[in-house]
Amino acid sequence: MSDFVTLNENREFRRVYNRGESYVSPALVVYFKETHAGFCRLGITAGKKIGTAVLRNRAKRVVREAYKALLPNFNKSVDMVIVARKKAAFVK
């Protein structure tokens, strides 16, 4: 069982993409939208440009662990979609 709530449906991802804000870095693109739910939800995507399934899954694991470490610092409820880029799989 995970320690946080995840975004599961395509419409939830689209809502964050279309109505939220975004920040870009070499390893990640972060989209987020404030909500009134009282808790944070996370969606992680990793496209085929990253490489094989092994690299995509590693990138998602790295992002998930970083999110878990930072979750106590969030003081607002947000829906967040993190798009992993190729460099995310190699972050230590």
One Martini backbone bead per residue (centre of mass of N, CA, C, O) as a GRO file, in nm:
protein
   92
    1MET     BB    1   0.097   0.035   0.021
    2SER     BB    2   0.063   0.361  -0.008
    3ASP     BB    3   0.134   0.703   0.122
    4PHE     BB    4  -0.049   0.791  -0.124
    5VAL     BB    5  -0.235   0.953  -0.360
    6THR     BB    6  -0.358   0.874  -0.682
    7LEU     BB    7  -0.367   0.917  -1.015
    8ASN     BB    8  -0.576   0.732  -1.263
    9GLU     BB    9  -0.723   0.915  -1.458
   10ASN     BB   10  -0.721   1.085  -1.747
   11ARG     BB   11  -0.893   1.333  -1.654
   12GLU     BB   12  -0.704   1.412  -1.421
   13PHE     BB   13  -0.457   1.472  -1.591
   14ARG     BB   14  -0.586   1.681  -1.785
   15ARG     BB   15  -0.664   1.889  -1.571
   16VAL     BB   16  -0.373   1.955  -1.489
   17TYR     BB   17  -0.261   2.031  -1.765
   18ASN     BB   18  -0.483   2.261  -1.841
   19ARG     BB   19  -0.521   2.419  -1.535
   20GLY     BB   20  -0.233   2.429  -1.460
   21GLU     BB   21   0.089   2.439  -1.359
   22SER     BB   22   0.445   2.480  -1.463
   23TYR     BB   23   0.763   2.301  -1.437
   24VAL     BB   24   1.107   2.303  -1.554
   25SER     BB   25   1.351   2.045  -1.601
   26PRO     BB   26   1.588   1.821  -1.700
   27ALA     BB   27   1.424   1.573  -1.537
   28LEU     BB   28   1.147   1.750  -1.515
   29VAL     BB   29   0.785   1.779  -1.514
   30VAL     BB   30   0.562   2.003  -1.340
   31TYR     BB   31   0.225   1.958  -1.254
   32PHE     BB   32  -0.023   2.185  -1.098
   33LYS     BB   33  -0.322   2.179  -0.876
   34GLU     BB   34  -0.531   2.320  -0.681
   35THR     BB   35  -0.725   2.206  -0.400
   36HIS     BB   36  -1.009   2.093  -0.168
   37ALA     BB   37  -0.943   1.797  -0.043
   38GLY     BB   38  -0.687   1.781   0.187
   39PHE     BB   39  -0.494   1.644  -0.031
   40CYS     BB   40  -0.249   1.470  -0.204
   41ARG     BB   41  -0.184   1.406  -0.555
   42LEU     BB   42  -0.033   1.153  -0.778
   43GLY     BB   43   0.134   1.161  -1.104
   44ILE     BB   44   0.316   0.934  -1.323
   45THR     BB   45   0.531   0.983  -1.608
   46ALA     BB   46   0.684   0.777  -1.885
   47GLY     BB   47   0.820   0.781  -2.173
   48LYS     BB   48   0.977   0.626  -2.448
   49LYS     BB   49   1.227   0.824  -2.458
   50ILE     BB   50   1.382   0.702  -2.216
   51GLY     BB   51   1.317   0.385  -2.290
   52THR     BB   52   1.299   0.127  -2.138
   53ALA     BB   53   1.117  -0.019  -1.892
   54VAL     BB   54   1.340  -0.007  -1.684
   55LEU     BB   55   1.390   0.304  -1.700
   56ARG     BB   56   1.100   0.397  -1.648
   57ASN     BB   57   1.069   0.260  -1.367
   58ARG     BB   58   1.308   0.400  -1.234
   59ALA     BB   59   1.208   0.689  -1.265
   60LYS     BB   60   0.947   0.644  -1.099
   61ARG     BB   61   1.085   0.557  -0.835
   62VAL     BB   62   1.247   0.814  -0.786
   63VAL     BB   63   1.007   1.007  -0.777
   64ARG     BB   64   0.846   0.866  -0.551
   65GLU     BB   65   1.064   0.898  -0.326
   66ALA     BB   66   1.084   1.206  -0.336
   67TYR     BB   67   0.789   1.260  -0.268
   68LYS     BB   68   0.783   1.118   0.009
   69ALA     BB   69   0.999   1.311   0.136
   70LEU     BB   70   0.821   1.589   0.065
   71LEU     BB   71   0.524   1.568   0.171
   72PRO     BB   72   0.543   1.713   0.461
   73ASN     BB   73   0.594   2.010   0.314
   74PHE     BB   74   0.306   2.020   0.234
   75ASN     BB   75   0.036   2.277   0.282
   76LYS     BB   76  -0.123   2.188   0.029
   77SER     BB   77  -0.369   2.096  -0.189
   78VAL     BB   78  -0.269   1.877  -0.460
   79ASP     BB   79  -0.234   1.819  -0.799
   80MET     BB   80   0.018   1.595  -0.941
   81VAL     BB   81   0.234   1.595  -1.232
   82ILE     BB   82   0.503   1.379  -1.330
   83VAL     BB   83   0.750   1.413  -1.581
   84ALA     BB   84   0.977   1.207  -1.699
   85ARG     BB   85   1.303   1.217  -1.787
   86LYS     BB   86   1.595   1.081  -1.876
   87LYS     BB   87   1.756   1.190  -1.614
   88ALA     BB   88   1.579   1.054  -1.385
   89ALA     BB   89   1.715   0.761  -1.398
   90PHE     BB   90   2.017   0.899  -1.294
   91VAL     BB   91   1.937   0.980  -1.020
   92LYS     BB   92   2.069   0.981  -0.671
   0.00000   0.00000   0.00000
